[in-house]
Amino acid sequence: MDKVIFLDIDGVLNNASTSNIVETTGFIGVDERNVRVLVKLMKEVDADIVLSSTWQADQQMYDYLTDTLKQYDIHISDQTNEKGILRGTAIRQYIKKHDVKHYVVIDDWMFPDFLKGSFLKHVIRSDEMTGLKEEQIPEIIRALSI
């Protein structure tokens, strides 16, 4: 894989004011404003999206996510395997296994293992209050080019 966006959902594709509730689970869904930023990003980069979120552990939330994103012509290519390990470790394992050349991690949380080595220069942190913002697109593109 040449370019990969490791995508978290809570605090990235939704935010503190998201009112969309997923009926089948009662959890907060995605926010159209944040999804539209992802749509704009995907029009500017040729990258695969790999889910690096707790949403991968809940089939109903995963199905809701993939169905919602399909409406915007966005597809999740794969997901990390975070069972029993920290997110950064799961991402590093994925990068190695799939020989990922360029990547960016979009997350609202700074996991301790994000701080190891040169990994941090690939992390773009969204604000959980606002989620992913259009102003972050140049940063994301820069991180994908490293």
Buried (B, 14 or more C-beta within 10 A) or exposed (E): BEBBBBBBBBBBBBBEEBEEEBEEEEBBBBBBBBBEBBBEBBEEBEBBBBBBBEBBEBEEBBEBBBEBBEEBEBEBEBBBEBEEBBBBBBBBBBBEEBEBEBBBBBBBEEBEBBEEEEBEEBBBBBBBEBBBEEEBBEEBBEBBEE
